Amino acid sequence: MSLLTVKNLSQTFIDKTLYEDASFVLNKEDHMGVTGQNGVGKSTLIRILTGEISQDDGQVKWQNKIQVGYLDQYAHLTAGMTIKEFLQTAFAPLYKKEKQLNELYAEYGERGDEILLDQAGKIQTLLEEKEFYDIDTKIDRVATGLGLAELGYNHDVAKLSGGQRSKLILAKLLLQNPDVLVLDEPTNYLDVNHIDWLADYLNNFTGAFIVVSHDYDFLGRITNCIIDIDFGTITRYTGDLKHALRQKEADRESYLKAYANQQRKIKKTKAYIRKNKAGSRSKSAKSREKQLAKMDILTPPKNNRKAHVMFPYVETASNLLLQTQDLVIGYDEALVKSAFNFSVGNGEKVAVTGFNGIGKTTLLKTLLGRLKPIYGSYELSATAKLAYFKQDLVWPNKNMTPLQYLQEEFPRLRPRELRQSLARMGLTAQQAMSPLKELSGGEQEKVKLAQMAFEPSNLLFLDEPTNHLDVDTKDSLRKAIESFKGGVIIVSHERDFFRGNWIDKTIDIEKMS
């Protein structure tokens, strides 16, 4: 029996049909990946499966008594609670049992009733079976694997960065050890080492899982089946990711041919009906009209326009755009033991790597002048013109449309120019006029990239620009960075993004700690 059965699922979002009459199953042994372009409904599907929203039509049925664990990025974190205390909440039912056990022993000490001792024995057996007395070891294993232990178990959860917060919530979910894990973009805030650890953890996970990820390197390492969302339906492929992508491409070509043939047939039939509806062949025309009405019309291809990322360049006569001198970064105290001494030349592409929370974003903010150095200095060329891509999806007002947002950022530009920039990023006219909060993470990232098309520079600071982006958009982003004539400092946790020979130097902050 399947753990999850989805039948005839249909869902519409604004004016767009995400899927219609779609079906698939999740079996006990499935390590399932979810793929598809930005905006096709991957995160919406996860929200339907976890009961966060209701589907328009169809059936979503989990097997009885199945525990489903969902990576909730918006989980509440109480100020004053430590990392250790938050992770211990993953075992709240067991701690409750321990409290009952202690109360029973205390009551037995007063009354000497053997029934109490028998009840205590049953609870003791349960706690041992659930490995209650190994909780600290379990917490340490997961916290170390995800880079939380190094922050200190007494660290206040309210003082964590966005990335650290996401890792903490993921760690709690893994410690709960549900029957099924449901993870939406779990690697967005993980560095390479922690992604490796998570991949090993998931490969050894005895339950089933469903993972949405645009990091195909990660997805290829952990999955044995794929569900892909395209053409308004959900297709399941058994086997590894490479096999699924090859089969998808073949299916796509077949579908496009079938769709084109059907459209030609419909056009020809409608022409025949118009021509003969009132003539001697009216009976034949009416017959064809009935056939047309009963035809199972194929869903038209969705908006599959590829993004064309562009970073406008400002000329500079300087060969050296940035130079650091014994630069030490941090807030109240230094984040890294060693000082930074590096330069960025015009046309040079520099990658910044290291585990989450080590100081990659802090380094960028310091070089941008948003944070003061703890010690040392840096010097920018007199003709350096900076542009900055922030990794978060924070907007002044999420009810604004992309067009309204860009109009406020660039009041002197004509709406037509702004629309063209959004269209170059593959966003439709409808998406350009929809509230930002209704766009997928990938679509919101595309709005940020569209904004950078109006910010000419010769030194780019890119902080995790690949988060949420689909494969085609990441390819376009890479090409735009490679062809940019100025200097680039880029932070990314995706090792696959750095493949090739386009990175000139790498600053590994871990080696400086």
C-alpha positions as CSV (number, residue, x, y, z in Angstrom):
1,M,0.0,0.0,0.0
2,S,1.3,3.5,-0.9
3,L,2.1,6.0,1.9
4,L,0.5,8.7,-0.2
5,T,-1.9,8.6,-3.1
6,V,-2.8,11.6,-5.2
7,K,-5.6,11.2,-7.6
8,N,-7.1,13.7,-10.2
9,L,-5.4,16.7,-8.5
10,S,-6.3,20.1,-10.0
11,Q,-5.2,23.5,-8.8
12,T,-5.5,26.9,-10.3
13,F,-3.5,30.0,-9.2
14,I,-4.7,33.4,-10.2
15,D,-5.4,32.8,-14.0
16,K,-3.0,29.9,-14.3
17,T,-3.8,26.2,-14.2
18,L,-0.9,24.6,-12.3
19,Y,-2.1,21.0,-12.8
20,E,-5.2,19.3,-14.0
21,D,-6.3,15.8,-13.3
22,A,-2.8,14.8,-12.1
23,S,-2.1,11.6,-10.2
24,F,1.0,10.0,-8.5
25,V,1.9,7.8,-5.6
26,L,4.6,7.8,-2.9
27,N,5.7,4.4,-1.9
28,K,7.5,3.3,1.3
29,E,10.9,3.0,-0.4
30,D,10.6,6.2,-2.4
31,H,13.2,9.0,-2.1
32,M,11.4,11.4,-4.4
33,G,12.5,14.6,-5.9
34,V,10.2,17.3,-7.3
35,T,11.4,19.2,-10.4
36,G,10.0,21.8,-12.7
37,Q,10.6,25.4,-13.9
38,N,10.0,28.4,-11.6
39,G,6.3,29.1,-11.1
40,V,4.9,25.7,-12.2
41,G,3.5,24.9,-8.7
42,K,6.2,22.9,-6.8
43,S,5.8,24.7,-3.5
44,T,2.1,24.9,-3.9
45,L,2.1,21.1,-4.3
46,I,4.0,20.8,-1.0
47,R,1.5,23.0,0.7
48,I,-1.4,20.9,-0.6
49,L,0.3,17.6,0.5
50,T,0.9,19.0,4.0
51,G,-2.6,20.3,4.4
52,E,-1.6,23.9,4.5
53,I,-3.9,24.8,1.7
54,S,-6.8,22.8,0.0
55,Q,-6.7,21.7,-3.6
56,D,-9.4,22.8,-6.0
57,D,-10.2,19.3,-6.9
58,G,-9.0,15.7,-6.6
59,Q,-7.9,13.5,-3.7
60,V,-4.8,13.6,-1.4
61,K,-4.8,10.6,0.9
62,W,-2.0,9.7,3.4
63,Q,-1.9,6.2,4.9
64,N,-3.5,6.1,8.3
65,K,-1.2,6.9,11.3
66,I,1.7,8.0,9.1
67,Q,3.8,10.8,10.7
68,V,4.7,13.4,8.1
69,G,7.4,15.9,8.9
70,Y,7.4,19.2,7.0
71,L,10.2,21.7,6.8
72,D,8.4,24.8,8.0
73,Q,10.6,27.9,7.4
74,Y,8.1,30.0,9.5
75,A,8.2,28.0,12.7
76,H,8.0,30.2,15.8
77,L,11.2,30.7,17.7
78,T,10.8,32.1,21.3
79,A,13.3,34.7,22.4
80,G,15.4,33.5,25.3
81,M,15.2,29.9,24.2
82,T,18.6,28.3,23.5
83,I,19.6,26.2,20.5
84,K,19.7,23.1,22.8
85,E,16.3,23.8,24.3
86,F,14.7,24.2,20.9
87,L,16.2,21.0,19.6
88,Q,15.0,19.2,22.7
89,T,11.4,20.1,21.8
90,A,11.7,17.5,19.0
91,F,11.5,14.9,21.8
92,A,8.7,16.7,23.8
93,P,6.5,13.6,24.1
94,L,9.4,11.6,25.6
95,Y,10.3,14.3,28.1
96,K,6.6,14.3,29.1
97,K,6.9,10.5,29.7
98,E,10.0,11.0,31.8
99,K,8.1,13.5,33.9
100,Q,5.4,11.0,34.5
101,L,8.0,8.4,35.3
102,N,9.6,10.6,38.0
103,E,6.1,11.4,39.5
104,L,5.3,7.7,39.7
105,Y,8.6,6.9,41.5
106,A,8.0,9.8,43.9
107,E,4.4,8.6,44.6
108,Y,5.7,5.0,45.0
109,G,8.2,6.2,47.6
110,E,5.3,7.7,49.6
111,R,2.7,5.0,49.2
112,G,4.6,1.8,48.3
113,D,1.8,0.7,45.9
114,E,3.2,-2.0,43.5
115,I,0.8,-0.9,40.8
116,L,2.6,2.4,40.6
117,L,5.9,0.5,40.2
118,D,4.4,-1.6,37.4
119,Q,3.2,1.6,35.6
120,A,6.7,3.1,36.0
121,G,8.3,0.0,34.6
122,K,6.2,0.2,31.4
123,I,7.2,3.8,30.9
124,Q,10.8,3.0,31.6
125,T,10.7,0.3,28.9
126,L,9.1,2.7,26.4
127,L,11.8,5.3,27.0
128,E,14.6,2.8,26.5
129,E,13.0,1.5,23.3
130,K,12.8,5.1,22.0
131,E,16.4,5.6,22.9
132,F,15.5,8.5,25.3
133,Y,18.8,8.3,27.1
134,D,20.7,8.9,23.9
135,I,19.0,12.2,23.1
136,D,22.0,14.3,23.7
137,T,24.1,12.1,21.3
138,K,21.4,12.4,18.6
139,I,21.2,16.2,19.0
140,D,25.0,16.5,18.9
141,R,25.1,14.4,15.7
142,V,22.6,16.5,13.8
143,A,23.7,19.9,15.2
144,T,27.3,19.2,14.3
145,G,26.3,17.9,10.8
146,L,24.4,21.1,10.0
147,G,26.9,23.5,11.6
148,L,24.8,24.5,14.7
149,A,27.1,23.0,17.4
150,E,29.8,25.5,16.6
151,L,27.5,28.4,17.4
152,G,27.2,27.1,21.0
153,Y,24.2,25.2,22.4
154,N,23.4,28.2,24.7
155,H,23.0,30.6,21.8
156,D,19.7,32.5,21.9
157,V,17.5,31.3,18.9
158,A,16.1,34.8,18.5
159,K,19.6,36.1,17.6
160,L,20.2,33.6,14.8
161,S,20.6,34.8,11.2
162,G,18.0,33.8,8.6
163,G,20.3,31.0,7.3
164,Q,21.1,29.7,10.9
165,R,17.4,29.8,11.7
166,S,16.5,27.6,8.7
167,K,19.2,25.1,9.7
168,L,17.8,25.0,13.3
169,I,14.3,24.2,12.0
170,L,15.7,21.5,9.7
171,A,17.7,20.0,12.5
172,K,14.6,19.7,14.7
173,L,12.7,18.1,11.9
174,L,15.4,15.5,11.3
175,L,15.5,14.7,15.1
176,Q,11.8,14.1,15.1
177,N,12.5,11.2,12.6
178,P,9.0,11.1,11.0
179,D,7.9,8.3,8.6
180,V,7.9,10.8,5.7
181,L,10.0,13.9,5.3
182,V,8.7,16.7,3.1
183,L,11.5,19.3,2.3
184,D,11.1,22.4,0.2
185,E,14.5,23.8,-0.9
186,P,16.4,22.4,2.1
187,T,19.9,23.4,0.7
188,N,19.2,27.1,0.2
189,Y,21.0,28.1,3.4
190,L,23.5,25.2,3.6
191,D,27.1,25.4,2.5
192,V,28.9,22.6,0.7
193,N,30.0,20.5,3.7
194,H,26.5,20.6,5.3
195,I,24.9,19.7,2.0
196,D,27.2,16.7,1.8
197,W,26.1,15.7,5.4
198,L,22.4,16.1,4.6
199,A,22.8,14.0,1.4
200,D,24.4,11.2,3.4
201,Y,21.7,11.5,6.1
202,L,18.9,11.3,3.5
203,N,20.5,8.4,1.7
204,N,20.5,6.5,5.0
205,F,17.0,7.6,6.0
206,T,14.8,4.5,6.5
207,G,11.6,6.3,5.7
208,A,10.3,8.0,2.5
209,F,10.8,11.6,1.6
210,I,9.7,14.2,-0.9
211,V,12.3,17.0,-1.7
212,V,11.9,20.1,-3.9
213,S,15.2,21.4,-5.0
214,H,16.7,23.4,-7.9
215,D,20.1,22.1,-6.9
216,Y,20.2,19.2,-9.4
217,D,23.6,18.0,-8.1
218,F,22.1,17.5,-4.7
219,L,18.9,16.0,-6.1
220,G,20.8,13.6,-8.2
221,R,22.6,12.2,-5.2
222,I,19.6,11.5,-3.0
223,T,16.7,10.4,-5.2
224,N,15.4,7.1,-6.7
225,C,12.3,8.6,-8.4
226,I,11.2,12.0,-9.7
227,I,7.9,13.7,-10.1
228,D,8.1,16.5,-12.7
229,I,5.6,19.3,-13.1
230,D,5.0,20.5,-16.7
231,F,2.2,21.0,-19.2
232,G,-0.3,21.3,-16.4
233,T,0.3,17.8,-15.1
234,I,2.6,15.8,-12.8
235,T,4.6,12.9,-14.3
236,R,6.4,10.3,-12.2
237,Y,9.7,8.8,-13.4
238,T,11.4,5.9,-11.7
239,G,15.1,5.9,-11.5
240,D,17.8,8.5,-11.1
241,L,17.6,12.2,-12.0
242,K,19.6,11.9,-15.2
243,H,17.3,9.2,-16.5
244,A,14.3,11.2,-15.5
245,L,15.5,14.3,-17.3
246,R,16.3,12.3,-20.5
247,Q,12.9,10.8,-20.4
248,K,11.2,14.1,-19.7
249,E,12.9,15.7,-22.8
250,A,11.7,12.8,-25.0
251,D,8.2,13.1,-23.5
252,R,8.2,16.8,-24.0
253,E,9.1,16.5,-27.7
254,S,6.4,13.9,-28.2
255,Y,3.9,16.1,-26.4
256,L,4.7,19.2,-28.4
257,K,4.3,17.3,-31.6
258,A,1.0,15.9,-30.5
259,Y,-0.2,19.3,-29.4
260,A,0.8,20.9,-32.7
261,N,-0.9,18.1,-34.7
262,Q,-4.1,18.5,-32.6
263,Q,-4.1,22.2,-33.1
264,R,-3.8,21.8,-36.8
265,K,-6.7,19.3,-36.7
266,I,-8.9,21.6,-34.6
267,K,-8.1,24.5,-37.0
268,K,-9.0,22.4,-40.0
269,T,-12.2,21.0,-38.4
270,K,-13.4,24.5,-37.4
271,A,-12.8,25.8,-40.9
272,Y,-14.8,22.8,-42.3
273,I,-17.7,23.6,-39.9
274,R,-17.8,27.3,-40.7
275,K,-17.8,26.5,-44.5
276,N,-20.4,23.8,-44.4
277,K,-22.7,24.6,-41.5
278,A,-25.5,26.0,-43.6
279,G,-24.9,24.1,-46.9
280,S,-25.6,20.6,-48.2
281,R,-23.0,19.2,-45.9
282,S,-24.5,20.7,-42.7
283,K,-25.2,17.3,-41.2
284,S,-21.5,16.4,-41.7
285,A,-20.5,19.7,-40.2
286,K,-22.7,19.2,-37.1
287,S,-21.2,15.7,-36.7
288,R,-17.7,17.2,-36.7
289,E,-18.8,19.9,-34.3
290,K,-19.9,17.1,-31.8
291,Q,-16.6,15.3,-32.3
292,L,-14.8,18.5,-31.6
293,A,-16.8,19.1,-28.4
294,K,-15.9,15.6,-27.1
295,M,-12.2,15.9,-28.0
296,D,-9.7,15.7,-25.1
297,I,-7.9,19.0,-25.7
298,L,-4.2,19.0,-24.8
299,T,-3.0,21.6,-22.4
300,P,-1.1,24.3,-24.3
301,P,2.6,24.7,-23.5
302,K,3.1,27.0,-20.5
303,N,5.3,30.1,-20.4
304,N,8.7,28.5,-21.0
305,R,10.5,31.6,-22.0
306,K,14.0,31.4,-20.8
307,A,15.4,34.2,-18.7
308,H,18.1,36.4,-20.2
309,V,20.1,37.8,-17.3
310,M,22.0,41.0,-18.0
311,F,24.4,43.1,-15.9
312,P,25.1,46.5,-17.5
313,Y,28.8,47.5,-17.3
314,V,30.3,51.0,-16.5
315,E,33.6,51.7,-18.1
316,T,36.6,52.1,-15.7
317,A,40.2,52.8,-16.4
318,S,41.3,51.0,-13.2
319,N,42.8,47.5,-13.5
320,L,42.4,47.1,-9.7
321,L,38.9,47.7,-8.4
322,L,39.2,46.5,-4.7
323,Q,42.1,45.9,-2.3
324,T,41.8,44.8,1.3
325,Q,44.5,45.4,3.9
326,D,44.6,43.2,7.0
327,L,40.8,43.4,7.0
328,V,39.1,41.8,10.0
329,I,35.3,41.5,9.9
330,G,32.6,41.0,12.5
331,Y,30.0,42.8,14.6
332,D,31.0,43.1,18.3
333,E,34.0,40.8,17.8
334,A,35.9,39.2,15.0
335,L,34.2,36.4,13.0
336,V,37.4,35.1,11.5
337,K,40.8,34.7,13.1
338,S,42.9,35.6,10.1
339,A,42.7,39.0,8.3
340,F,41.6,39.3,4.7
341,N,44.3,40.4,2.2
342,F,43.0,40.0,-1.4
343,S,42.2,42.1,-4.4
344,V,39.7,42.1,-7.2
345,G,40.8,43.2,-10.6
346,N,38.6,44.4,-13.5
347,G,37.2,41.4,-15.2
348,E,38.2,39.1,-12.3
349,K,35.6,36.6,-10.9
350,V,36.1,35.8,-7.2
351,A,34.2,33.0,-5.4
352,V,33.7,33.3,-1.6
353,T,33.1,29.9,0.2
354,G,32.7,28.6,3.7
355,F,30.1,27.2,6.0
356,N,26.9,29.2,6.8
357,G,27.4,31.8,9.5
358,I,31.2,32.0,9.1
359,G,31.1,35.5,7.6
360,K,30.5,35.4,3.9
361,T,27.6,37.9,3.9
362,T,29.4,39.9,6.6
363,L,32.4,40.3,4.3
364,L,30.2,41.5,1.5
365,K,28.4,44.0,3.7
366,T,31.7,45.3,5.1
367,L,33.1,45.8,1.6
368,L,29.9,47.6,0.6
369,G,30.3,50.0,3.6
370,R,27.3,48.7,5.5
371,L,29.4,47.4,8.3
372,K,32.5,48.8,9.9
373,P,35.6,46.7,10.0
374,I,36.8,45.4,13.3
375,Y,40.3,46.1,12.2
376,G,42.1,46.9,9.0
377,S,40.7,48.5,5.9
378,Y,39.8,48.2,2.2
379,E,40.2,50.5,-0.7
380,L,37.9,50.9,-3.7
381,S,39.0,52.3,-7.0
382,A,37.9,55.9,-7.5
383,T,35.9,54.8,-10.5
384,A,34.4,51.7,-8.9
385,K,30.7,51.5,-9.4
386,L,29.0,48.8,-7.2
387,A,25.9,46.7,-7.6
388,Y,24.6,44.3,-4.9
389,F,22.3,41.2,-5.1
390,K,21.0,40.4,-1.6
391,Q,20.1,36.8,-0.8
392,D,16.9,37.4,1.1
393,L,13.4,37.9,-0.3
394,V,12.5,40.9,1.7
395,W,10.3,43.6,0.1
396,P,9.2,47.0,1.3
397,N,5.6,45.9,0.6
398,K,4.8,42.3,-0.5
399,N,1.4,43.6,-1.8
400,M,3.2,45.6,-4.5
401,T,3.5,44.2,-8.0
402,P,6.9,43.7,-9.6
403,L,6.1,46.6,-11.9
404,Q,5.1,48.9,-9.0
405,Y,8.2,47.9,-7.1
406,L,10.5,48.7,-10.0
407,Q,8.6,52.0,-10.6
408,E,9.3,53.1,-7.1
409,E,13.0,52.1,-7.4
410,F,13.4,53.9,-10.8
411,P,10.8,56.6,-10.9
412,R,12.4,58.2,-14.0
413,L,12.0,55.1,-16.1
414,R,9.0,54.5,-18.3
415,P,6.7,51.6,-17.4
416,R,7.5,50.1,-20.9
417,E,11.2,49.8,-20.0
418,L,10.4,48.1,-16.7
419,R,8.0,45.7,-18.3
420,Q,10.6,44.8,-20.9
421,S,13.2,44.0,-18.2
422,L,10.7,41.7,-16.4
423,A,9.8,40.0,-19.7
424,R,13.5,39.4,-20.4
425,M,13.6,37.5,-17.1
426,G,10.8,35.2,-18.4
427,L,8.0,36.8,-16.4
428,T,4.6,37.1,-18.0
429,A,2.5,40.3,-18.1
430,Q,0.2,38.7,-15.6
431,Q,3.1,38.0,-13.2
432,A,4.4,41.6,-13.6
433,M,1.0,42.8,-12.4
434,S,0.5,40.2,-9.5
435,P,1.4,41.0,-5.9
436,L,5.0,39.9,-5.0
437,K,3.6,37.7,-2.2
438,E,1.8,35.6,-4.8
439,L,4.9,34.8,-6.9
440,S,7.1,31.8,-6.3
441,G,10.6,32.2,-4.7
442,G,12.2,31.8,-8.2
443,E,9.9,34.4,-9.7
444,Q,10.7,36.8,-6.9
445,E,14.4,36.2,-7.6
446,K,13.9,37.1,-11.2
447,V,12.3,40.4,-10.2
448,K,15.6,41.2,-8.3
449,L,17.6,40.2,-11.3
450,A,15.4,42.4,-13.5
451,Q,16.1,45.3,-11.1
452,M,19.9,44.9,-11.6
453,A,19.5,45.5,-15.3
454,F,19.0,49.2,-14.4
455,E,22.0,49.3,-12.0
456,P,25.1,49.7,-14.2
457,S,28.3,48.8,-12.4
458,N,31.8,47.5,-12.8
459,L,32.0,45.6,-9.5
460,L,29.2,43.1,-8.7
461,F,28.5,41.7,-5.2
462,L,26.3,38.6,-5.6
463,D,25.1,36.9,-2.4
464,E,23.6,33.4,-3.1
465,P,22.0,34.5,-6.4
466,T,21.1,30.9,-7.4
467,N,18.6,30.3,-4.5
468,H,15.2,29.3,-5.9
469,L,16.3,29.6,-9.5
470,D,15.5,26.8,-12.0
471,V,18.3,25.2,-14.1
472,D,17.8,27.4,-17.2
473,T,17.9,30.6,-15.3
474,K,21.0,29.6,-13.4
475,D,22.6,28.8,-16.8
476,S,21.7,32.3,-18.0
477,L,23.0,33.8,-14.8
478,R,26.3,32.0,-15.1
479,K,26.8,33.2,-18.7
480,A,25.9,36.8,-17.6
481,I,28.6,36.7,-14.9
482,E,31.2,35.2,-17.2
483,S,30.6,37.8,-19.9
484,F,30.5,40.8,-17.5
485,K,33.5,42.9,-18.1
486,G,33.9,44.1,-14.6
487,G,34.9,42.4,-11.3
488,V,32.6,40.0,-9.5
489,I,32.5,38.7,-5.9
490,I,30.0,35.8,-5.6
491,V,28.8,33.7,-2.7
492,S,27.1,30.4,-3.6
493,H,26.6,27.1,-1.8
494,E,26.0,25.3,-5.1
495,R,29.3,23.6,-6.1
496,D,27.8,22.8,-9.5
497,F,27.4,26.5,-10.2
498,F,31.2,27.0,-9.9
499,R,32.1,24.2,-12.3
500,G,34.2,25.2,-15.3
501,N,37.1,27.5,-15.6
502,W,35.3,30.9,-15.1
503,I,36.3,31.5,-11.5
504,D,39.7,33.2,-11.2
505,K,40.2,32.9,-7.5
506,T,38.5,31.4,-4.4
507,I,38.5,32.9,-0.9
508,D,37.8,30.0,1.5
509,I,36.9,31.6,4.8
510,E,37.0,28.2,6.6
511,K,40.8,28.1,6.1
512,M,41.1,31.4,7.8
513,S,39.2,30.4,10.9
